[in-house]
Amino acid sequence: MRLKNKSALITGGTSGIGLATAKRFIAEGAKVAVTGRDEAVFDRVKAELGENSLVLKGDVRSLKDMRAIAAEVKEKFGGLDVVFANAGWAFPSALDDIDDERYSEIMDINVKGVVFTLQAVLPDLREGSSVILTTSFVDQTGKHGISLTAAAKAAVRSLARSWSYEFLDRKIRFNAIAPGAIETPLIGRWGMADEDVRNLKVELAKAIPVGHMGRAEDIAYAALYLASDESSYVIGTELVVDGGASQL
């Protein structure tokens, strides 16, 4: 019960990595609030997470939404010990294909969303809290067609360092997790045919030294470590969980 008596907020917590992490945190004793935009899945998510959870609607790009979420979490939990700013979006985009809409979508969800999440919850973070930001292994590599996502995640990596220093007086730890290619619903939302999605996953797996894509649970265990007191001497770092893709 590594998170016993602790309260957590996970953005983008109704599917994939966020949902797997919420389940892991609850199993370790935490009360967890998750956010998402698709109300159609809320009842199912609530049933999966159980009584120690809140499922809240909100768009991380909206400071108004995030402040409303923060107020509800404070009312129900009293304060926060862990924040996992996980909501994000990736989309393959060659330089010539980037337009205003694509730029805003990727940069706003990944960067503005993290900034607004932290602005909203900062007053409710208890001394000694752990904040985890989701980056990506692509912020350390050069890959075709992913430059905008890589740049957004690199910005988030920088925020983890800057905020670590900024909030030393409150003993709030900021760290980042950089997932590699993970089996989540994300790729299926790129508008590709099912066969193309399967083929892409095969190609991704071939490029990973361990020989397969990761699971959402792999990231959840990394988040658990950073959320727990076991990582009390870890601050400002980026934990890469990518099967060796960016390292070997």
Beta strands, then each sheet from edge to edge (+ up, - down):
strand 1: 7-10
strand 2: 31-36
strand 3: 53-57
strand 4: 80-85
strand 5: 125-134
strand 6: 173-179
strand 7: 182-183
strand 8: 214-215
strand 9: 238-241
sheet 1: 3+ 2+ 1+ 4+ 5+ 6+ 9+
sheet 2: 7+ 8+
end
